[in-house]
Structures are given as C-alpha cells and as structure tokens.
Amino acid sequence: MNKHRKQQIFVNSNQTMNQHSKLPHVGDTIFSEMNAVASEVNAINLGQGFPDYQPDSELLDAVCQAIQRGPNQYAPMIGVAALRQAIAAKVLALQGHAYDAQQEITVTSGATEALSASILALVHPGDDVVLIDPAYDLYAPVVTLAGGKPVRVAMRPPDASRPGFRLDWEAIGNAIHEKTRLLILNFPHNPTGLTLSEADLDALEHIAAKKPFLILSDEAYEHIVFDGQAYFSPASRPMLAARCVLVSSFAKTLQITGWKIGYCCAPADISKEIRKVHQYLVFSVNTPLQQGIASFLGKTQAVQALAALYQRKRDRLVRGLSHTRLRPLPCAGTFFLLADASALGMDQEKRTAIRLAKEAGVATIPVSAFYADPDAPAANHQLLRFCFAKQDATLDAAIERLAKI
C-alpha cells in the first residue's frame, strides 16, 4: 500500500471516529486550559478549586492506622457501614431528615461519580433535564450520555439594583413540563456563591406540587456557608426529600480533593437504581480511606469549624480586592468569590482571564465557562471566579500582584 493511500485511510478513520463521538462538542475543560496558562506563565493559581495545604493531621493519622489495621481489600459495594452511618447522622443533624444507612446511602468515588451514576440511572433517552446557568460543567455532558436533553434556565445576573446572581423560579417552573425527568440544583452554588433560602424551598415545593419530576441536589459545599446563615437543602422538606437525590463529598469538607470520596442519599427505590449503575462504574470505593474518614468524623469538630475558616479567607480576599480594579461580589457560601473585571475592559471573560494570568500573574476562571455557549453575550458579564481555599500567604501574594494592574 502506498504512502498516500495509508494517509487517506488514516484521515477517513479519524473522520469516522469524530462523526460517532458521543460528545462531539466536548474538549478540554476550562480548568485544564487555565491550569495550562498558569503553568506556562508561573501564575498564582486561584482558578481550580482545591486547597494548597494539607488536611487535618488527625485525619491523616486515622487513615494511616486504617491502612495498617486493614482490611485493604474491596469495601462493600454500597460503602463501609461505619461511614454510611456517620453520613446518616450528619445529614440528620444538619437537615433533620433520617436516611436509612443500609438502603438509602451509597458511598461513591467523589461527588463526580455520584452525580454521573445518578444521572445515568435516572435519565432515559428523550427526557428533559433542567440545568440552572451558570451550571457546573459536568451536568450537561452526562445528561447527553444518558440520552437526555439539557434545558438551560439562566439565573438573573448582577445589575445596578442587585450585586449578586439570583434565581428565577418563574422561569424554572415554566421550563418544567411532562417530559422533564430531572431538575439539577447546586447549592451552595459553584460558581456564584449563592445559597438556598427558606423562600427558595417554598418556591420549589410549589412547583413540585404540580409536576412529578425528580431533583438532583449537588451539595458539595454544604458546610461552607457564611455570616451565621444556615444551609437549607431540599432534603430538609419531606415532600422534596421523597423525590430528591442528595449528593455531597468529603473533598471540600475535609480538604481532601485528591481522595475522591463522595456519597449520595436517596429514597430506597431511587437508591436501588443508582446502585445498579454505581456497581459497574467503580463497584466500590477505597476501603481504608472510608474507614479513616469514619473514625475521624466520630471524634472531631473540624466540620463545624469549616465555615469560620473559609469566612476568614473570603474576607481576606474581599479586603485585598478592594484595593485593586476588581470589584468583589457577594459570596454567601462555597470557597469561590466572583469579581467584576469590567474596569479592565469589556472583552469576553475568557480573554480577560487569560490576559490577567499573563499580565498580572494570577489565574482565575471565567464565569462564562459555566454557560452552554461561553462566547454568547448573555454568558459574558465581565466576571471572574477566584478560589480562596488557599494559604493566607498565597492570597496575599495574589492580591499584591492584582493591585499592580
């Protein structure tokens, strides 16, 4: 076979593969892109959401002891019993809803797997799934893999009268109809920092009373809520809990993003379907990590102190940004802060983020990346997302650079 013929077959093969891709429009995430830019220019990385410090030493000791003690073989498919019981106790104390640790709680490989398994288990081809923009970038691709159709409903963006994002429950209700299988919520919200109020749950109950959809509630930042406010989960309302999958993770709660230990709580009939998918995605999750976390949760107040820790960091970044050309927006929860960068020009957010990384040496994430079309005018509000889950020295160094813009 001649060289030209081989090259033509290779080209045709690539074209065929692209035509049959299940996610033809998905490439590298914005997090990978901005991490690469940060690495290239040696920028301080306040983009991707992970701490730059070690977790609690007592937690590390608990896991080391679990490794030495064993077992180090497969955990039960649904998770180590002690950890499931600790999760049940935590949710009961926080939200007042009692989940059965045997039938209704499943330990997963991070919240990512819990979300993916839930969507793949519950969404059927042709189902609509309502996402609230700006939406975390995992949701839409997995909905597509399940054969569902993402239906995007935008939050109301900041304006002269309100400095932060806010939910549009009328628009959300109008988007839900007989083909809607799932509404995905993410509160405390990444990237906006918005949290749910009692009034929000009232609005959700009003919609749910009329329409039989399921709720997937991504609550990875449930313990990071500021200014003395409580966090309200849909699971705190019996009517909503009956149709809700509550997903969370120890990654943010215990500063262990690399361990990938999450969980989902749901009524037994829904959990049964999620477990069918979970067992073929990962089967079970790291045994000694589960044992160590369960032991640590039983003898620590670290979870209760989390909000105060991050509120100090939030306030430090807010004070610092007040001396720059960036204007911080309100942040009620999570460890992310949005800042208005319009004083730097009215370019698209991604280009502003890249320019900021290259010229100021600080990497951020453009909020437009959390919309269906990041290039659309409706997705660009001159907002950048900063992660403040960093050492004080890291935040101070970033602020010093930003003050020079």
Sequence and secondary structure as in RCSB ss.txt:
>XXXX:A:sequence
MNKHRKQQIFVNSNQTMNQHSKLPHVGDTIFSEMNAVASEVNAINLGQGFPDYQPDSELLDAVCQAIQRGPNQYA
PMIGVAALRQAIAAKVLALQGHAYDAQQEITVTSGATEALSASILALVHPGDDVVLIDPAYDLYAPVVTLAGGKP
VRVAMRPPDASRPGFRLDWEAIGNAIHEKTRLLILNFPHNPTGLTLSEADLDALEHIAAKKPFLILSDEAYEHIV
FDGQAYFSPASRPMLAARCVLVSSFAKTLQITGWKIGYCCAPADISKEIRKVHQYLVFSVNTPLQQGIASFLGKT
QAVQALAALYQRKRDRLVRGLSHTRLRPLPCAGTFFLLADASALGMDQEKRTAIRLAKEAGVATIPVSAFYADPD
APAANHQLLRFCFAKQDATLDAAIERLAKI
>XXXX:A:secstr
  HHHHHHHHHHHHHHHHHT SSTT  S HHHHHHHHHHHHT EE SSS  SS   HHHHHHHHHHHHHS  S  
 TT  HHHHHHHHHHHHHHH     TTTSEEEESHHHHHHHHHHHHH  TT EEEEEES  TTHHHHHHHTT EE
EEEE B   SS SS B  HHHHHHH  TTEEEEEEESS TTT     HHHHHHHHHHHTT   EEEEE TTTT B
 TT     GGGSHHHHTTEEEEEEHHHHTT TTT  EEEE  HHHHHHHHHHHHHHTSS  HHHHHHHHHHHTT 
 TTTTHHHHHHHHHHHHHHHHTTSS EE    BSSEEEEE GGG SS HHHHHHHHHHHHSEE EEGGGGSS TT
SGGG SSEEEEE  S HHHHHHHHHHHTT 
